[in-house]
Amino acid sequence: LLDNVRDTGAYFLAQLESLAARHDKLVLEPRGRGFLLAFDMPTPAVRNDFLARCRSQGVFATYTGSRSVRLRPHLITTRVDVDVAVATFDAVLGEL
């Protein structure tokens, strides 16, 4: 499990950094280590809208602080799972 968390977590962070490059006004400061991942959004309202839209599409993320999105995947999360989540994030960000 630890190897999966290290490898898939690094992959997930790289995908979040790619999202930040494509949506630089919405995805701010992606950060993390292993499966402790987060990024900021410009306002609490935008963040809450983002989270609600993701949830309606079957991808759950939560919040922390005033404008951060927190991601805490299961220890068995795979790169395929990450790709599904990031594709959903990308689609939702395109709608915002």
C-alpha positions, 0 to 999 in steps of 0.5 A: 500500500505504501508504494501505491500511495507514493507512486499514485500520490505523486501522479495525482499531484502532477495531474493537479499541477497540470490542471492548475496550468490549464485553469490558472485562475481557478486552481491555485497552489496544488500541493501534497504528499502521498494521498494528502492533497489539496489546492486552493480556489479563488473564493469559498463560493467558487470552491463550494460550487466546484465541490457540489458539481463534482459530487453530482458527477460521482467524484467526492472531494471535501474542503478545508480552510476558507477556499481549499479543496482537500483530497484524501483518496483511499489507499487502494486508489489507482492511476485509473481512478485518478484519471477519472477524478481529474477528468471530472475536475477538468470538465467542471472547471471548464463549466465554471 
